[in-house]
Amino acid sequence: MLPRGLLVMGAAEPDPALAGLDARFVTSSAQASKKLGSSSAQDAKGRFPAVLVCLPRSKELAQGWIAEALQRTEGEVFVDGEKTSGIESVFKALRKTPELAVGEAISKAHGKFFSVTGSAEALKEWALPEAPHEIAPGFVTVPGIFSADSIDLGSRFLVENLPDLSGEGADLGAGWGYLAANVLKSARAKKLHLVEDDARALDCARLNLTDERAAMVWADALEWKSPRLLDFVVMNPPFHSGRASDPDLGRAFIKAAADALSPSGRLVMVANRHLAYEPKLNELFRTVTQIAVNSHFKVIQAEAPNRSKPLAIKRQRR
């Protein structure tokens, strides 16, 4: 039984049971924040009777959260994670730390749950860096976000083949802002909405882009509604749910882009070469063109959304 008033760290894809806890939540996911309701808070402060860490996939971020959890509790730290998130190696590393007391692990279908008590000093080497680190001239990131250690090769290929875009647009799943920064090199781009679910990535984008045309939006790209129909959308859509490949996620991004665009708007996207997005693109757009391809990626331009059915919500252009 988890104690009342605990802090929950992580919960990017929260179990519905978490929403019923008497707890404060620290989550960088806009989607998770919405699911957890009014109790969620990205910036919960102070110390707590206990802390539950929902293990992320990033090893560095997982270690950092556990180290922080020990600093923020007056009692136990509980760690919950899937095997695919590295829970086994985390459990073994903590048990080898003599200054810590680690409870017996409760195994579940694909993971473990256990408790940790002890001094935070024992995990000082696990602490997250206090400031973002530069990975390319003018670009900084933090551990645990997408492409935290280098510029994503797909995004780089899209930038190399990016047409000149004009008017008002959006970058769906904008990450830490690499693609957006290159879109805004064009003087013809009047405004760009950077729509990103991960608040930590969006914080980096704020540091990476000081252009007043950039509008930061903390939201799930699949649920975001643009303030008006847009002239263009750019994106490097995800195609994984957890560690499993899920092309339907990319197709959902394509649908979101089509819904956001004006009748003459265009989508420019990059995808892994083997992903068969063309049927969905041809269903939703009148013109679909592959404008670049290499051994790994393809850049596709889709123009004029096919509006055979009216939009559920009509939005006015300026």
C-alpha positions in Angstrom: 0.0 0.0 0.0 1.6 3.3 -1.1 1.5 6.1 1.5 -0.8 9.1 1.2 0.7 12.3 -0.1 3.6 10.7 -2.0 5.3 12.2 -5.1 5.1 10.3 -8.4 8.0 11.0 -10.8 7.6 10.0 -14.5 4.4 8.4 -15.4 4.8 9.2 -19.1 2.2 6.5 -19.9 0.3 6.4 -16.6 -1.6 3.4 -15.3 -5.2 4.5 -14.7 -4.7 3.4 -11.1 -2.2 6.2 -10.5 -5.0 8.8 -11.1 -6.7 7.5 -7.9 -3.6 8.0 -5.7 -3.4 10.8 -3.1 -0.2 12.1 -4.7 1.5 14.9 -6.5 2.8 14.2 -10.0 5.9 15.3 -11.8 5.6 14.5 -15.5 7.0 16.2 -18.5 4.3 14.5 -20.8 1.4 16.8 -21.7 -0.6 13.6 -22.5 0.1 12.1 -19.1 -0.6 15.4 -17.3 -4.1 15.5 -18.9 -4.8 11.9 -18.0 -3.8 12.4 -14.4 -6.1 15.4 -14.0 -5.9 18.4 -11.8 -3.6 16.7 -9.3 -0.7 16.7 -11.8 2.0 19.2 -11.5 5.2 19.5 -13.4 6.9 21.5 -10.7 6.0 19.9 -7.4 8.4 21.2 -4.8 9.6 20.2 -1.3 9.9 16.8 0.4 7.4 14.0 0.5 6.5 11.0 2.7 7.5 8.8 -0.1 8.4 8.9 -3.8 7.3 6.6 -6.6 9.7 6.6 -9.7 8.1 5.3 -12.9 11.2 4.3 -14.7 11.8 5.9 -18.1 13.6 4.2 -21.0 16.7 6.5 -20.7 19.2 4.9 -18.3 20.7 8.3 -17.5 17.4 9.9 -16.8 16.3 6.8 -14.7 19.4 7.0 -12.5 18.9 10.8 -12.1 15.3 10.5 -11.0 16.2 7.8 -8.4 19.0 10.0 -7.1 16.6 13.0 -6.9 13.9 10.8 -5.3 16.2 9.9 -2.4 16.8 13.6 -1.8 13.1 14.5 -1.8 11.7 11.8 0.5 11.5 11.4 4.3 10.7 7.7 3.8 11.0 5.2 1.0 11.6 5.4 -2.7 9.5 3.0 -4.7 10.8 2.1 -8.2 8.4 0.6 -10.8 9.6 -0.3 -14.3 9.4 -2.7 -17.3 12.2 -5.0 -18.4 12.5 -2.9 -21.5 13.2 0.2 -19.4 16.2 -1.5 -17.8 14.6 -2.3 -14.4 16.8 -5.4 -13.9 20.1 -3.5 -14.2 18.9 -0.7 -12.0 17.8 -3.2 -9.3 21.2 -4.9 -9.4 23.1 -1.7 -9.3 21.2 -0.4 -6.3 21.6 -3.7 -4.4 25.4 -3.5 -4.9 25.4 -0.1 -3.2 26.2 -0.8 0.5 24.8 2.6 1.8 21.3 1.7 0.5 18.7 -0.8 1.7 16.8 -2.3 -1.2 13.7 -4.4 -0.6 12.8 -7.6 -2.3 11.5 -7.1 -5.8 7.9 -7.9 -6.6 7.9 -9.3 -10.1 5.0 -8.6 -12.5 4.4 -9.7 -16.1 7.1 -7.6 -17.7 8.8 -5.8 -14.9 9.6 -5.3 -11.2 8.6 -3.1 -8.3 10.8 -2.5 -5.2 11.7 -0.1 -2.5 14.9 1.8 -1.7 16.0 3.7 1.4 19.2 5.4 2.3 21.3 8.5 1.8 21.1 10.4 -1.4 24.9 10.9 -1.1 25.3 7.2 -2.1 24.0 8.0 -5.6 25.7 11.4 -6.2 27.3 10.0 -9.4 23.8 9.4 -10.7 22.6 13.0 -10.4 21.5 14.7 -13.5 23.6 17.6 -14.8 22.4 21.0 -13.6 22.5 22.6 -17.0 21.7 21.4 -20.6 24.7 20.3 -22.7 25.6 21.4 -26.2 25.5 18.7 -28.9 25.9 21.0 -31.9 26.7 24.7 -32.3 23.7 26.6 -31.0 21.8 23.5 -29.8 21.5 22.1 -26.3 19.7 19.1 -24.9 19.1 17.3 -21.6 19.2 13.5 -20.9 16.2 11.4 -21.8 14.6 13.4 -24.5 14.5 12.2 -28.1 17.9 12.5 -29.9 19.5 13.9 -26.8 23.1 13.0 -27.9 23.1 14.0 -31.5 21.0 15.5 -34.3 18.6 12.8 -35.5 19.6 11.6 -39.0 16.1 11.7 -40.3 15.6 15.3 -39.2 19.0 16.1 -40.8 17.9 14.6 -44.1 14.7 16.5 -44.0 16.5 19.8 -43.4 18.9 19.0 -46.3 15.8 18.7 -48.6 13.5 21.2 -47.0 11.6 23.4 -49.5 11.1 27.1 -48.9 8.0 27.3 -46.7 5.9 30.4 -46.3 3.1 31.7 -44.1 2.0 30.1 -40.8 2.9 26.5 -39.9 3.5 23.9 -37.3 6.2 21.4 -36.4 4.4 18.4 -34.9 6.6 16.6 -32.4 9.1 19.4 -32.5 11.5 18.0 -29.9 14.3 20.3 -29.0 13.8 22.5 -32.0 16.4 21.5 -34.7 13.9 21.2 -37.5 12.0 24.3 -36.4 15.2 26.4 -36.3 15.9 25.5 -39.9 12.4 26.2 -41.1 12.7 29.7 -39.6 15.8 30.4 -41.6 13.3 31.4 -44.3 12.1 34.9 -44.1 8.8 33.8 -45.7 7.9 31.7 -42.7 5.7 34.1 -40.6 5.0 31.9 -37.6 5.8 28.4 -36.5 4.0 26.5 -33.7 6.4 24.0 -32.0 4.0 21.3 -30.7 5.8 18.9 -28.4 4.5 16.5 -25.7 7.8 16.4 -23.7 8.1 19.6 -21.6 11.8 18.9 -21.1 12.4 18.9 -24.8 10.3 22.0 -25.2 12.4 23.8 -22.5 15.5 23.0 -24.7 13.7 24.4 -27.7 13.2 27.7 -25.9 16.9 27.9 -25.4 17.7 26.9 -28.9 15.2 29.3 -30.6 15.0 32.9 -29.6 13.1 33.8 -32.8 9.9 35.7 -32.0 8.1 33.8 -34.7 8.4 30.5 -32.8 5.4 29.7 -30.6 6.1 26.9 -28.0 3.1 24.6 -27.4 3.2 21.9 -24.7 0.6 19.5 -26.1 0.1 16.0 -27.6 0.4 16.6 -31.3 -2.5 14.2 -31.9 -4.8 16.3 -29.8 -3.6 19.8 -30.5 -6.0 22.1 -32.4 -4.3 24.8 -34.4 -5.8 28.3 -33.8 -6.4 28.6 -37.5 -5.9 26.5 -40.6 -2.2 26.5 -41.5 -0.2 27.0 -44.6 2.2 24.2 -43.9 3.2 21.4 -41.4 6.6 19.9 -41.1 7.4 16.8 -39.0 9.6 13.8 -38.3 6.8 11.6 -36.8 7.6 8.9 -34.2 6.9 5.3 -35.2 7.4 3.6 -31.9 5.1 3.0 -28.9 7.6 2.2 -26.2 10.1 0.0 -27.9 7.7 -1.7 -30.3 7.4 -0.4 -33.9 3.9 1.1 -34.4 3.5 2.7 -37.9 -0.1 3.6 -36.9 1.4 6.3 -34.8 3.0 7.9 -37.8 -0.3 7.6 -39.7 -2.1 9.4 -36.8 0.4 12.2 -37.1 -0.4 12.4 -40.9 -4.1 12.7 -40.1 -3.4 15.4 -37.5 -1.4 17.3 -40.1 -4.1 17.1 -42.7 -6.7 18.3 -40.2 -4.5 21.3 -39.3 -3.9 22.5 -42.9 -5.8 24.9 -45.1 -7.3 23.6 -48.4 -4.1 24.7 -50.2 -1.7 23.7 -47.4 1.2 21.3 -47.6 2.8 18.8 -45.4 6.6 18.0 -45.6 7.7 15.0 -43.6 10.6 12.5 -43.3 10.1 8.8 -42.6 12.1 5.7 -42.6 12.2 4.4 -46.1 10.5 1.1 -45.3 7.4 2.6 -43.7 4.4 2.5 -46.0 2.8 5.9 -45.3 1.9 6.5 -48.9 -1.6 4.9 -48.8 -2.6 7.1 -45.9 -1.1 10.2 -47.5 -2.9 9.5 -50.8 -6.1 9.0 -48.9 -5.8 12.4 -47.2 -4.1 14.6 -49.8 -4.7 15.3 -53.5 -1.0 15.4 -54.4 1.7 13.3 -52.9 5.3 13.5 -54.1 8.5 11.9 -52.8 11.0 14.7 -53.1 14.2 13.0 -51.8 15.3 9.5 -50.8 18.5 7.8 -49.6 19.3 4.3 -48.2 17.5 5.0 -44.9 15.0 7.8 -45.3 12.5 9.5 -47.6 11.2 13.0 -47.7 7.6 13.3 -48.8 5.5 16.4 -49.7 1.8 16.2 -49.6 -0.4 19.0 -50.8 -4.1 20.1 -50.7 -5.8 18.0 -48.0 -8.7 16.0 -49.4 -11.8 17.5 -47.6 -14.5 15.2 -49.0 -16.0 15.3 -45.5 -16.4 18.5 -43.5 -14.1 19.1 -40.5 -15.7 18.4 -37.1 -14.6 21.8 -36.0 -14.5 24.7 -38.4 -11.6 27.0 -37.9 -11.2 30.4 -39.6 -8.2 31.7 -41.4 -7.0 35.1 -40.5 
